[in-house]
Amino acid sequence: MNMEKQPVIYILASQRNGTLYVGVTSNLVKRVWEHKNDLADGFTRRYCVHMLVYYEILDTMDAAITREKQIKAGSRAKKLHLIDSMNPGWNDLYSSIV
């Protein structure tokens, strides 16, 4: 799957039902690799949030940013439901996108 220059929102987790991080990018493979290798300074490095557990591909970056804000504004329960609906085993999806 070619994720280069494709607007995507994603959720990373520290573990199943652990700490969550919601982000947006135009290059999912590169961005998740940066998180996994602690090159993304801040929250994900501090809390060891490295597992890609959810993502959505969108048509435009504006749509992706709008969707990211919508997900961030939602409750933790809604985020957990999103993850469970796409990835009930909470597997790290990174290997499926590279």
MDAnalysis code that builds the backbone (N, CA, C; Angstrom):
import MDAnalysis as mda
import numpy as np

u = mda.Universe.empty(294, n_residues=98, atom_resindex=np.repeat(np.arange(98), 3), trajectory=True)
u.add_TopologyAttr("name", ["N", "CA", "C"] * 98)
u.add_TopologyAttr("resid", np.arange(1, 99))
u.add_TopologyAttr("resname", ["MET", "ASN", "MET", "GLU", "LYS", "GLN", "PRO", "VAL", "ILE", "TYR", "ILE", "LEU", "ALA", "SER", "GLN", "ARG", "ASN", "GLY", "THR", "LEU", "TYR", "VAL", "GLY", "VAL", "THR", "SER", "ASN", "LEU", "VAL", "LYS", "ARG", "VAL", "TRP", "GLU", "HIS", "LYS", "ASN", "ASP", "LEU", "ALA", "ASP", "GLY", "PHE", "THR", "ARG", "ARG", "TYR", "CYS", "VAL", "HIS", "MET", "LEU", "VAL", "TYR", "TYR", "GLU", "ILE", "LEU", "ASP", "THR", "MET", "ASP", "ALA", "ALA", "ILE", "THR", "ARG", "GLU", "LYS", "GLN", "ILE", "LYS", "ALA", "GLY", "SER", "ARG", "ALA", "LYS", "LYS", "LEU", "HIS", "LEU", "ILE", "ASP", "SER", "MET", "ASN", "PRO", "GLY", "TRP", "ASN", "ASP", "LEU", "TYR", "SER", "SER", "ILE", "VAL"])
u.atoms.positions = np.array([
    [0.860, -1.177, 0.000],
    [0.000, 0.000, 0.000],
    [0.906, 1.239, 0.000],
    [0.709, 2.122, -0.972],
    [1.522, 3.336, -1.058],
    [0.861, 4.453, -0.280],
    [1.458, 4.834, 0.831],
    [0.883, 5.862, 1.703],
    [1.560, 7.210, 1.506],
    [2.441, 7.332, 0.516],
    [3.122, 8.601, 0.332],
    [2.160, 9.668, -0.147],
    [2.229, 10.828, 0.487],
    [1.402, 11.980, 0.129],
    [-0.089, 11.637, 0.101],
    [-0.498, 10.876, 1.100],
    [-1.895, 10.484, 1.256],
    [-2.356, 10.979, 2.621],
    [-3.336, 11.894, 2.668],
    [-3.796, 12.388, 3.972],
    [-4.391, 11.260, 4.822],
    [-3.871, 11.131, 6.028],
    [-4.278, 10.047, 6.919],
    [-4.365, 10.571, 8.351],
    [-5.389, 10.128, 9.081],
    [-5.396, 10.310, 10.532],
    [-5.053, 8.949, 11.119],
    [-4.407, 8.975, 12.274],
    [-3.975, 7.710, 12.862],
    [-4.053, 7.786, 14.378],
    [-4.152, 6.599, 14.980],
    [-4.110, 6.504, 16.436],
    [-2.990, 5.540, 16.809],
    [-2.131, 6.004, 17.698],
    [-1.082, 5.166, 18.269],
    [-1.476, 4.831, 19.699],
    [-1.007, 3.690, 20.187],
    [-1.274, 3.284, 21.567],
    [0.011, 2.760, 22.193],
    [0.098, 2.891, 23.518],
    [1.255, 2.349, 24.232],
    [1.108, 0.837, 24.401],
    [-0.141, 0.386, 24.502],
    [-0.491, -1.030, 24.641],
    [-2.010, -1.118, 24.502],
    [-2.570, -2.313, 24.543],
    [-4.020, -2.466, 24.473],
    [-4.653, -1.665, 25.622],
    [-5.625, -0.826, 25.275],
    [-6.316, 0.038, 26.245],
    [-5.374, 0.960, 27.006],
    [-4.203, 1.234, 26.430],
    [-3.220, 2.090, 27.085],
    [-3.370, 3.548, 26.686],
    [-2.266, 4.262, 26.783],
    [-2.223, 5.672, 26.413],
    [-2.409, 5.803, 24.908],
    [-3.241, 6.767, 24.481],
    [-3.541, 6.967, 23.065],
    [-3.002, 8.300, 22.563],
    [-2.671, 8.320, 21.276],
    [-2.253, 9.548, 20.606],
    [-2.935, 9.590, 19.250],
    [-3.561, 10.715, 18.930],
    [-4.221, 10.900, 17.635],
    [-3.405, 11.907, 16.832],
    [-3.087, 11.568, 15.586],
    [-2.303, 12.466, 14.746],
    [-2.794, 12.483, 13.318],
    [-2.223, 13.385, 12.528],
    [-2.548, 13.505, 11.105],
    [-1.232, 13.657, 10.351],
    [-1.165, 13.093, 9.156],
    [0.061, 13.146, 8.360],
    [-0.282, 12.954, 6.888],
    [0.680, 13.279, 6.035],
    [0.517, 12.990, 4.608],
    [1.401, 11.806, 4.206],
    [2.158, 11.268, 5.163],
    [3.017, 10.120, 4.885],
    [3.025, 9.215, 6.120],
    [2.069, 8.294, 6.179],
    [1.862, 7.478, 7.379],
    [3.067, 6.605, 7.714],
    [3.648, 5.948, 6.714],
    [4.790, 5.061, 6.974],
    [5.927, 5.847, 7.619],
    [6.274, 6.980, 7.043],
    [7.372, 7.795, 7.567],
    [7.052, 8.308, 8.969],
    [5.842, 8.787, 9.168],
    [5.483, 9.378, 10.456],
    [5.480, 8.340, 11.576],
    [4.894, 7.168, 11.318],
    [4.873, 6.126, 12.352],
    [6.296, 5.641, 12.630],
    [7.121, 5.535, 11.589],
    [8.524, 5.154, 11.789],
    [9.208, 6.159, 12.714],
    [8.937, 7.455, 12.509],
    [9.513, 8.489, 13.375],
    [9.063, 8.298, 14.828],
    [7.766, 8.013, 15.029],
    [7.270, 7.766, 16.389],
    [7.960, 6.534, 16.991],
    [8.030, 5.452, 16.227],
    [8.601, 4.205, 16.734],
    [10.075, 4.356, 17.116],
    [10.765, 5.244, 16.438],
    [12.191, 5.444, 16.688],
    [12.468, 6.674, 17.555],
    [11.416, 7.156, 18.222],
    [11.511, 8.290, 19.153],
    [12.121, 9.547, 18.525],
    [11.869, 9.734, 17.222],
    [12.322, 10.952, 16.544],
    [11.274, 12.054, 16.654],
    [10.047, 11.676, 17.020],
    [8.984, 12.657, 17.238],
    [9.061, 13.082, 18.700],
    [9.556, 14.274, 18.915],
    [9.755, 14.758, 20.282],
    [8.405, 14.979, 20.958],
    [8.350, 14.753, 22.245],
    [7.142, 15.088, 22.982],
    [6.377, 13.892, 23.502],
    [5.056, 13.963, 23.351],
    [4.118, 13.048, 23.995],
    [4.415, 11.577, 23.713],
    [4.538, 11.211, 22.426],
    [4.690, 9.784, 22.103],
    [6.015, 9.224, 22.616],
    [7.039, 10.045, 22.639],
    [8.323, 9.583, 23.191],
    [8.218, 9.464, 24.708],
    [7.645, 10.479, 25.349],
    [7.554, 10.514, 26.808],
    [6.753, 9.333, 27.347],
    [5.663, 8.959, 26.651],
    [4.769, 7.907, 27.157],
    [4.893, 6.583, 26.402],
    [5.933, 6.425, 25.596],
    [6.185, 5.174, 24.847],
    [4.964, 4.734, 24.038],
    [4.401, 5.661, 23.282],
    [3.208, 5.392, 22.473],
    [3.686, 5.123, 21.046],
    [3.844, 3.830, 20.701],
    [4.497, 3.464, 19.445],
    [3.706, 2.510, 18.558],
    [2.595, 1.963, 19.023],
    [1.842, 0.977, 18.234],
    [0.782, 1.665, 17.377],
    [0.836, 1.443, 16.062],
    [-0.205, 1.950, 15.170],
    [-1.407, 1.013, 15.288],
    [-2.495, 1.508, 15.885],
    [-3.656, 0.639, 16.110],
    [-4.872, 1.034, 15.267],
    [-4.812, 2.204, 14.601],
    [-5.957, 2.654, 13.796],
    [-5.485, 3.713, 12.814],
    [-6.074, 3.695, 11.614],
    [-5.856, 4.806, 10.681],
    [-7.022, 4.902, 9.719],
    [-7.207, 6.095, 9.189],
    [-8.221, 6.368, 8.165],
    [-7.558, 7.179, 7.071],
    [-7.747, 6.772, 5.822],
    [-7.255, 7.516, 4.669],
    [-8.353, 8.481, 4.230],
    [-7.979, 9.735, 4.022],
    [-8.949, 10.744, 3.605],
    [-8.550, 11.347, 2.260],
    [-9.476, 12.070, 1.651],
    [-9.235, 12.608, 0.309],
    [-8.344, 13.838, 0.283],
    [-8.483, 14.684, 1.287],
    [-7.705, 15.919, 1.324],
    [-7.123, 16.133, 2.715],
    [-6.091, 16.952, 2.793],
    [-5.498, 17.253, 4.097],
    [-6.495, 18.026, 4.959],
    [-7.295, 18.896, 4.349],
    [-8.318, 19.611, 5.121],
    [-9.292, 18.632, 5.766],
    [-9.709, 17.614, 5.013],
    [-10.625, 16.602, 5.553],
    [-9.947, 15.821, 6.678],
    [-8.664, 15.544, 6.513],
    [-7.920, 14.796, 7.541],
    [-7.804, 15.614, 8.826],
    [-7.516, 16.896, 8.694],
    [-7.381, 17.754, 9.874],
    [-8.727, 17.887, 10.581],
    [-9.793, 18.021, 9.812],
    [-11.141, 18.100, 10.397],
    [-11.467, 16.813, 11.148],
    [-11.155, 15.668, 10.541],
    [-11.426, 14.372, 11.173],
    [-10.569, 14.187, 12.430],
    [-9.312, 14.617, 12.380],
    [-8.440, 14.525, 13.552],
    [-9.039, 15.318, 14.718],
    [-9.499, 16.531, 14.443],
    [-10.093, 17.359, 15.495],
    [-11.356, 16.710, 16.056],
    [-12.139, 16.095, 15.168],
    [-13.365, 15.411, 15.591],
    [-13.032, 14.250, 16.530],
    [-12.041, 13.455, 16.165],
    [-11.651, 12.311, 16.996],
    [-11.065, 12.794, 18.327],
    [-10.196, 13.807, 18.281],
    [-9.595, 14.324, 19.507],
    [-10.652, 14.883, 20.460],
    [-11.708, 15.477, 19.897],
    [-12.772, 16.069, 20.722],
    [-13.684, 15.005, 21.320],
    [-13.664, 13.797, 20.758],
    [-14.514, 12.717, 21.242],
    [-13.981, 12.119, 22.531],
    [-14.801, 11.339, 23.159],
    [-14.420, 10.706, 24.423],
    [-13.411, 9.579, 24.192],
    [-12.751, 9.183, 25.254],
    [-11.845, 8.037, 25.183],
    [-12.612, 6.793, 24.741],
    [-13.846, 6.629, 25.246],
    [-14.663, 5.467, 24.874],
    [-14.893, 5.424, 23.361],
    [-15.116, 6.584, 22.742],
    [-15.310, 6.622, 21.286],
    [-14.033, 6.234, 20.550],
    [-12.889, 6.662, 21.065],
    [-11.612, 6.288, 20.449],
    [-11.403, 4.775, 20.569],
    [-11.681, 4.220, 21.736],
    [-11.533, 2.770, 21.931],
    [-12.458, 2.002, 21.002],
    [-13.680, 2.508, 20.812],
    [-14.633, 1.859, 19.907],
    [-14.119, 1.896, 18.460],
    [-13.564, 3.034, 18.047],
    [-12.988, 3.142, 16.697],
    [-11.911, 2.086, 16.493],
    [-10.995, 1.991, 17.458],
    [-9.909, 1.017, 17.360],
    [-10.474, -0.397, 17.317],
    [-11.390, -0.716, 18.232],
    [-11.982, -2.061, 18.283],
    [-12.695, -2.419, 16.984],
    [-13.306, -1.426, 16.321],
    [-14.060, -1.701, 15.094],
    [-13.142, -2.073, 13.927],
    [-11.932, -1.492, 13.880],
    [-11.001, -1.772, 12.789],
    [-9.991, -2.850, 13.174],
    [-9.633, -2.890, 14.452],
    [-8.508, -3.693, 14.903],
    [-8.817, -4.306, 16.278],
    [-9.771, -5.257, 16.326],
    [-10.202, -5.802, 17.614],
    [-9.080, -6.467, 18.419],
    [-8.037, -6.930, 17.755],
    [-6.910, -7.547, 18.457],
    [-5.864, -6.551, 18.920],
    [-6.070, -5.278, 18.597],
    [-5.113, -4.224, 18.937],
    [-3.708, -4.577, 18.434],
    [-3.646, -5.136, 17.225],
    [-2.354, -5.461, 16.630],
    [-1.677, -4.186, 16.159],
    [-0.350, -4.197, 16.140],
    [0.397, -3.074, 15.573],
    [0.277, -3.194, 14.054],
    [-0.376, -2.233, 13.427],
    [-0.680, -2.278, 11.993],
    [0.489, -1.799, 11.121],
    [1.568, -1.384, 11.741],
    [2.680, -0.818, 10.981],
    [3.184, -1.778, 9.887],
    [3.337, -3.053, 10.221],
    [3.874, -4.012, 9.240],
    [2.926, -4.173, 8.043],
    [1.653, -3.852, 8.213],
    [0.708, -3.995, 7.094],
    [0.719, -2.792, 6.145],
    [1.416, -1.712, 6.517],
    [1.450, -0.527, 5.654],
    [2.812, -0.296, 5.008],
    [3.850, -0.992, 5.496],
    [5.192, -0.757, 4.918],
    [5.425, -1.609, 3.684],
])
